[in-house]
Amino acid sequence: MQIREITPKEKSAFNKVAVHPLQSWEWGEFRKKTGNKVIRIGEFDGKKLLRATQIVSSSIPHSYFQVATILRGPEISTQMLSFLKKLAKKEHFIFIKLEPYIIRSKKTEKLINLLRSSGAVRGRRFFTPTSFWIDLTKSEKELFSSFHPKTRYNIRLAQKKGVIIKEDNSLEAFERYLSLTRETIARQNFYAHNENYHRLMWETLHKAKIAKLLTATYNHEIIATWVLFVWHDFLYYPYGASTDKYKNVMANNLMMWEAIKFGKKLKLKTFDLWGREEGKGFTKFKEGYNPKVIEFLGSWDLITSPAYYPYRFAESLRWLYLRGKAKLGLSKPKF
């Protein structure tokens, strides 16, 4: 087994084994545009690429240290962990955050034990440890009948009100997505990536035919927009925004149903709804579509420097400060 960095000439082979759009070559190119360093590593059996891993790193201000992430990555082998530790010393990584796109089961306990024995500890998460999946191989009739009665009612209400859902990848539609995102952030008071991040993401991933934009129109006005990712046989729902102006026409309920049909039309097999968090409104909304709850391995920090724990302590203080300011109304999320 050979482990080495991937060259640009191997982009096609890399994408064939990349397990998630956040592990795609194009996502790496997008992150480079946002100022991150990207390193791509492959595990080879002879000339055959078996696994691909994409590391995205960020510099810690006023130091030569960096933090690195492998988000939604593949299974990590003993050899890969050893390679990552050597790479971390070379690149001055304090730690490498691992969030494998692997469903937790009895079989994965060995992998968890391997992570622990290699010096990895539970870390602060980027993604929720569970998500919702919808089986797109089922018929439309079977899927619709499985929805919660209130969800079915809201879908029909939106249709009756004349809400129109369509794929619209135009510049005008994307600009509306940005304005609705700005409105949603202000209304719900949550922190999100800034406008430049979204522009660069769309520019890179839409050009690669990974990102698609769905719009909901009512009274000749776009009132909701969703960015979807298509990767291998999966559909993903990472970003969405809407106005509160016409919330009673239930546009997002119809949007989800049309997104499901969109995935089926593309002959995809699974719709990953991206996140699940108990008690949150978006979780209750998604539950109405009778998805399956999927649990992943969670977030693990592979410690590669003694500076890790001081960094974690400083990070915790920073988040306490930011949350405190938000609760006191002293700061507002910026977009």
N, C-alpha and C positions, 0 to 999 in steps of 0.2 A: 504493500500500500504506500503510495507516494502522496505527500501533501505539499502544495506549493501555491503561489499566487497565480491568479488567472490573468491572461493577456487579453487585450481587446479583440484579437483574432478569434478568441474562444467564446465570444459573446453569445452566439446561438446555442452552443452546447451548455453554457451557463444557465441560460433562460429555460432550457428544456428541463433541468432538474431543480430550478428554483421553486420552492414550495409555496411561495406567497408573493403577492405583488410588491410588498415591502422588501423582498429579497431579489426583485427583478433588477436587471442591469439598468433599466431606465430609471428606476427609483434611485439607484446609486448616482446616476448622472444628475438627477434633480437635486439630491442632497449636496452634491459638489457645488451646485449653483448657489445654495444657501450658505456656503462657507465651510461645510464639513469636509473632512478627509474620508475617503472611501477606500477600503482594501477588500479585494475579493479573493477568496481562497477556495481551492478545490481539492477533493480527495479522489485520487485516481487509482484504478486497478489497471495497470499497464497504460494504454492510451485512453481507456474509457473513464469518463468523468462520472463518478457515483453520486457525489454530493457537492453542493455549492453553498458557500457561506459568505455573506456580505457584512462587513464591519463598518459602521459609521461612527466616527469619533469627533469629539468637540474639545477645544482647548479650554482649560480653566484659566480665567483672567489672572494676569500678573504672576504667572508661573509657567514652567515648561511641562507641567503635567497635563494629561488628557483623560477623559472618560470615554469609554467605547460601548457601543450597543450592537447586539445581534438580535434584532426584533423579528419575531415570527420566522425564526430560522429552522433548519433541519435538525435531525437527531445529531447529538454531539458524541463522537467516539473518544476513546482514551487517547488515541494518537492526535486527534484534533485538539483536545484540551492541552496536551503537551506542547503542540505547535503554538497555540494561542498564548500560553504562558511565556514562551520565548519571544513571540512577537510583542507582547506587552512590555517587556524589558527594553526592547529596541525602540518602541514608540512612546515610552513613558506613560503607559496606561496605569491609572490607579486601580481600575477594575474594568472588567468587561461584563456588561449586563446581558444575560441570556434569557430570552423569552421564546422557547421553542414552540413551533406550530405543531405540537404533538398532543393528541388526546390522552389524558391520563387514564391509566388502567392498571391492572395487576402487573402486566408485563413491563410497564414503565417504571416500576419501583426500583428496578436495577439501575436505570438511568439516573434516578434521583439519588440513589446511593453513590453512584459514580461521581455525580456533581459534588456531593458532600465530601467524599473522600479526596476530591481534587482541590478542596479549599473554597468551594462555592457556598454562599449563605443566602438565605431568603432576602430579597432586596425590595426597594420601593418600586412599585409596578408602573409601567407605561400603559399597558392594556389590562382590562379586567381579566381575571383568571378564568372566567366562563364567558361563553357567547351563545348565541342562538343560531341554529342551522335549520333551513327549510329544504326538504327533499323536493327538488324540481323534476324528478322523474315521475312523480305522481301526476294524474290527470288534473286539469283545471277544476273539473267537477268535484273530484275527491279533495283537492286542496281547499276549495271554497267552502265546502260543507264542513270541513274540520275547524274553520274559524269560529271564534266566539260569536254568539248571536248579535251582540252589540257591534262588533266589528263588521259583520255582514250588513247590518242595518246602516252603518255609517258609509260603507262603500256604495250602497244603493242610493243613499241620500246625496252623496257627491255627484253620482251619475245623473240623478234626477234634477239637481241644481244646475247641471250643465258644465261641470268642471271637466276640462280637457287635459289629458296627460299625453305628452309626446316626447320623443327624443329630440333635443334641440342643442346642437353643439356650436351654435353661432356665437360670435363675439358679443352680440347684444344680450343673448341669454346668459352668457357667463358673467357679464357685467351686472346683470340683475341678480345672479347668484351671490356676487360679492356684496351688493347693497343689502340683500336679505340676510346674509351672514352678519353684516355689521348691525343690522336691526335686531337679529336674534340674540347676539352677544350682549347688546345693551339691555334688552328686555329681561334676559335670564341671568345676567351678571356672572358669566363664567369666563375663564381664561381660555383662549384659543390661539392658534397660529395666526400670524398677521397677514395682511393683504398680500404682501410680496411673496410670502410662502405659498399662498393659494394660487397666485398667478404663475409662479414658476412650476408648481406641481401640475397645474392644468396644461401649461405650455408643453411640458415634457411628456407627460403621460397620455394626453389626448393625441398628440402627434404619433405616439407609438401604438395607438388604438387600444390602450388599456383603460383610460378614463372616458366615461360617457356622462352626458348631462340630461336628466329628465326634468321637464318643467310641468307645472300645473297652472293652467290658465282659467281665470274666471272673470267674466265681464271685460274681456279683452285685456286683462292684466295678469302678468305672471305673479302668482301669490305663493308659490313654493317651488324649490329647486333641490334636486338631489344629485350628487356626484356618485356614480357607481364605477367600480373597477371590475374588469373582466380579466381573469387569469386562469389559464388552462381550462378546467371544467367547473370553475367556481365563479360565482357572482358575489361582489362585496358591496356593502353600503357604509362607506366611511364618513361621508359628509352630507348634511342636509340643512336647509334653512327655509324659513317661511315668515310671512307677515301675520300679525295678530288681527289684521283688519277684517279678514273674512274667515275667522277660525270656525265659525258655525257651519260652513259648507263642507267641512271634513275632507279637505283636499289631500292631506297626508295619508288618510286611510285608503283613498283611491290610488294614490301614488304607490303605496306599498304593493297593492294588488297588481297594478300595471307593471311594476318592477319585477314581480314574480313571473308574470306572463312574458316580459321582456327576456328574462333569463331562459325561460322555456323555449322561446322562439330561437334563441341562439344555441339551443340544444345543450345547455349547461346542466350540471347534475345537482349542484348544491348552492344555496344562497346563504352566505354568512352575513348575519346582521351586525357584525363587528363588535358589539359590546353588550354586556348585561350587568346591571348593578341593582341589587335589592333596594326597593323603596323609591327608585327614580321613575319619573314620569315616562321617559323613553322606554324603560323596561316594561312597564305596564302596557304601553302602546304595542310593543313588539309581541308581547304574550298573547295578544288577541289573534295572532295568526298561527297559533298552535305550533310554534317551532320546537325543536328538540334542544334541550340544554346540553351544551358541550363544555367539559372541563379540561383545561390545558395544564401543562406542568407548572405554570406560574412564572414568577420572576426570580431569577437567581443571579447573584453578583459573584463572578469569579474574581476573587481578591488577588491582586498582583503587585500590591505595594503596601508598606506600613502606613501610608498616608490615607488609606481607605477609611478607617474609623473617624479620624479628625474631619475628613471630608463629609461623611454621613452626618456627623454632629452639626457641622456648619450648615449643611443642607436642611436639616430639620429646623434649625433656628430661622433660616431664611423663609421656609414655608409657614412657620408660626407667625412671623412678622407680616407676611403678605396676607394671610388669612385674617389676622387681627385688623389690619388696615381696611380690608374689604368689609368686615363686619361692622366696623365703626363708620363706614361710609367715607373713609379718607382717600380711597383709591377706586378707580373704575377700570375694568378690563379695556385694553386698547386693541384696535384692529387696524 
